[in-house]
Every structure is written in structure tokens, then in C-alpha cells.
Amino acid sequence: MDGPQDHGADAAGHDLPAGRALSPPASAVSYRPPDQPTAVPAAPRGPATTPARPLRIAFCIDSLATSGGTELSTVRMAELLAAAGHQLELFTLRAQGAMGARYAAAGIPVHEVPVRSLVGLDTARAIRRFAARLRTGRFDVLHSHDLYTNVVAVCAARLARIPAIVASKRWTEWRLAHRMLNRGVFRLADCVVANSARVGTTLRAHDRVPAGRVAVVTNFVEDAAFARWTPDERLAQRRALGLADDAPVVGIVARLRAEKDHALLLDAIALVRARVPAVRLVLVGDGDEHEALEARADALGIRDAVVFAGHRPNRPNPHQLFDVSVLCSKHEGFPNTVVEAMAAARPVVATAVGGVPDALVASETGLLVPPGDARALADAIAALLADPARAEQMGAAGVARAREVFHATAVVPQLTRLYDGLLARARRGPSRAA
């Protein structure tokens, strides 16, 4: 999701009720993941340059039907590139979906490329038809954004002789079949973009992509992510969810899917509530785990403390509802929701998986805990609820980091310079590393 900012006395400044406060062990609050990646080069930095002519760019994505991290990052990139004067067209395997409205508003044509599977004779025919469409479009750049369109679009672009072909890796965990297909396709791309340094490391170490063809372009947030509600607006939004004005509110913005491990968060909140009876948990997002999570909340005796808020627009930033934002995933690529929480000036408690430590600076913008450890998660949440001044300081540090590192003005120029560099290399004629 994408977001805003509001942090003052009404944000994290709740006193804990009388009783024994949780006293988190240092290991739970200052946890750092054991695997520190070797350096992976980011896409080129420096002042943005105006191209001699607008680029013709084909973006490719699996679906427009959801508003997850990949879908949001892709549409944000497309909107900003189009606003800068580049000529974009979007190719998708499934053209129906809510995200289509944003492409239409940006004047970006959307084309469906029907593909039923990633292998087989029908797939080969679909790729050849797609290649013909790309050839007609005379594109300078093709950029695929997910593991499905990597396979279809990169192959089609190679057949169509697109000068610059960019694949993406935005994840750290995937099925063996998808891993093997994408590993092969990465060899056909001129560059593979990772959305975090740790994901970039896996491209080199596990997918065997040469360092010269790996670039890191992180997810980013727009100006809307930093917009603040007034205190009255914030209270009204919280009251609409049945939250008391003075309730300490912990929240998460993530689809209700098994890999996000909302069940762990419910377990942690049950532990926190034993010491902080007024605490409330807000789950923003929908998904196939909804019924199971409601049942778990009932079994833990905390159903009255949990609000299932459903899907909410990422404008305005839903993290403003919370005093502490949480992400407790089992695995991640690079989570938009952590950056959006920082943009909203919220301290973050997150599991140290995938690219999360690339976004969150431990003990500065939030706290990292080991995945799957409900006690450590509860201790970290309680530590921030018990120390409003520290929580506010972390929120302020998060805003500064989000603006400096993850704002669109910092990230999108890296992407255009990457495209320009690939096209310059294509004009020189030589070799892609195998």
C-alpha cells in the first residue's frame, strides 16, 4: 500500500495500564538477520537526464486484478514515466481488474496477451504472436515485472529484437518450476532488476546472473504517501472502525495470505493484551486466510480486540490509523508496506526476512525480529507502546529515510538511466554476458 504521515501526541503516546509491562530481551529488539548480502550495484545514480527523444517502453505484468506490491510498483513506475514524456504501453496476461483505471487515467494503452500456461505448444504460439505485436510497436525497451511475464515477454522480446530487454525479480521464495523457467529466461534478458539488495544477491548466488547484468531499483512511494491527516480526520477514521480515541492501535497492511503470517501476529497480540488490555489490532487487506484468521482470533479470546478492515485504498495511507505498524511475513522480496509505514511516520516492527532489512534500519526506523517468533514480536510491539518518545523518534527517522531513499524522485531517475545505458550498449553492438 501507499501512504501518508501523521504523528503527534495522538499517535503513539498512550500510557500502559497499571500492571507488569513486557520487558523485551535485547535479542528480540535488536535482532539482525544472519545473512548480510554482498554488495549488489544499484541502478546508476546522478542527476536525471532528458533523453534525446521519448522512449517507447513496453511494460508487462501478469494481472490488473489486485493491488499488491508488484501491481502498485508497476503502475507507479508507469504513471511517472508517462508523465515524463515517455510512450508506454502495458501488456498483461489478464486485462480485467481495478488497476486498469489508473493506466487509463495516465493515458497508457493496455493490451491483453492471453496465455494459459507457461509451457506447451500453445504457449510457443502465443509468444510468437506477442513478438509480432512488439515488432509492430517498434519499442525501445521491454520491461517485465513478475515471474510469469518474465517467461512470456522476455522470450517474445528477444524474437522481436527489442533493443533493451529487462526482466525482474521481486521475491526470494518460489516454486522450483518457476525458479528454473526464470533462471533460463534471465539469460535472455539484457538486465535483471531486483527490488532490493538482498534479492539482487540471490540473482547472482542462486540464479547465476552475472553481476554486470544485475541492477537494484527499489520500490518507492509517491508524495501522497507522506500526506498527513489532521488530528480530527485521524480520529474520525479510527472511530469509523470502532476504535476508541485513546486505544493503542497496532496494524498491518497486507493481503490475508499464508506467507504474510497474520496468525503469528494474532498470537503476539494475545501476549501483548495480557499486559495491555486496551490494545487493538487492525488488519487491512483481504485474502483467502480471512475465515481462518477470524477463527484463530476467537480461539485466542481476542476477537473483540481485532478489526478486520478489509481492502482500503492506498491513498490516503492506511498506516496513519496505527500507532505501531507491523509486517510479520515468512518471506518477502521488498515490502512496499514497510516503506509506506515509514512515510506515515510510524515505527515498524517486522520480521527480518528477504529485503525487509534493506528497507528498515534496525533500532532506528523500527525493530526487527526473527520470523515465526510470537514472543519476540510481542515484546517488540510492547516495547514501542511502552515508550511513545522512542516510537515517535523512530517514526521521524522513517519519514526522513523514506524521503531520501525511497521517494519517487530518488528512484525513478535510476530506472530511466538504466534504460538509457542499456540502449547505448545496444547501439555499440557487443555482448551480453551468458
Phi, psi and omega in degrees: 000173187232150190200182185249203189206139173191117182207113177208213183297333182272003186272289182242014188269056179256134175281141175287143176297160178300148182133178184283119177280151174292134177246097188293135173294150182304325183296329181284328187267333183247021183301137172232144182293149183289334186264105174264122188286152169288160186296135173239131184294136171283165172300156187304140177252174180127178183296143178292144178244147178272122182294155179300329176213156177297142177277146171263117190236129173257116173265144180227133180212152184298310192211154173253009192275344183235168178238048176282185185300315181295315182297318180292316180298319182294314181292325177296314177302314183298315180301315184287323176294320178295319179296333179279359175104358178283153183259106183254147166225144181251132175245130184222150179284339179219108190273350180274136177154161187297330183291344179300330181296325180289322176295318180298317180296331179274359180073028182259116178297143180242130180236138176268136176242093186291118177224124185272332178209172182268354179222156176120169182296319179298323179295317179300319179294319179297320179296320179294320177295319178297318179300320179297320179294319179295321180298318179296325182285347178051053182280147173276322187226137165242131181230112175265148193240002182209171188293335179281310181286340170308313185293310186285311189285320181295318177297316180295320181294324178294319177296324182278356181059043173294133186298322182231119184242123184238123172259174182224150167227122186234022188211164176241343180238134178198165181293154182301317181299315179295320180299314183292319178299313182291324178301319178293318182293325179303331179291338180271346183274151175282335179204147172242122182266126173258150182263008171200162180298322181291322175295321177299323178298321179293330176298320180283315188280321186255323183264355174061036175274127180302146184304325182292348179246018176246131174226151178250121172232108187286162166299160184214169178238156181262179178302324181301334180295336185260356183294139184256140162285152168288161177306321179293320178296320181295316178299319180297319179295319180291319179297325179298337177265007179079021182267134176294149183302325185258012182287134169289123187245123173255140183213162177220139175243104183190148176298144182280079181232156188303322185291341178280344173056048174300332179301321177298320180294320176300316178300318181294319180295325175300322178290317180296319185296333177299335180252334183233080187302333184279354185298143177231147179243130177244124177254111177261120181138158176241167177163177188284356177268002188305306184297318180296324180289322175299317179297322180292319178299319176299313183296328180278351181076025182239015185302325181289347181259002185243129178249119173269099188275350181070189179289136175229149177300149178279357172236113002283165186295115182292344178297342178296341178292337193259164167261327175226129176261143185231145165222121187236039185296155172282327175206155182209159166269271172224113190277119173305321189297330178292316179294322179294323176296318178296319178298331178274008179064036178254135171293145186242136168247124186216153173283142185275076181233152175050229183272008180304314179293347174284337180266311187264130175268113186302133178070004176244308178253358179170192183236137176257141178227160178292147176295146174078007184250095183296321181296314179297320179296315179298317181297319181292317177300312182297324180299319180285323176296328182279347186227076183303325181295317178295319179299317180294321178298317178296320178300317179295319177295325178295317178301313181299317180293319180298319180292317186285319190255325191242012176282150181306324182292339177271330190262315187298321176301330176299321182293316181293323177292327175298313178301313180300319180295320178294321179292322177297320179294322179295323179293328179288341175092337193280207210264142164270139176295143182286000000 
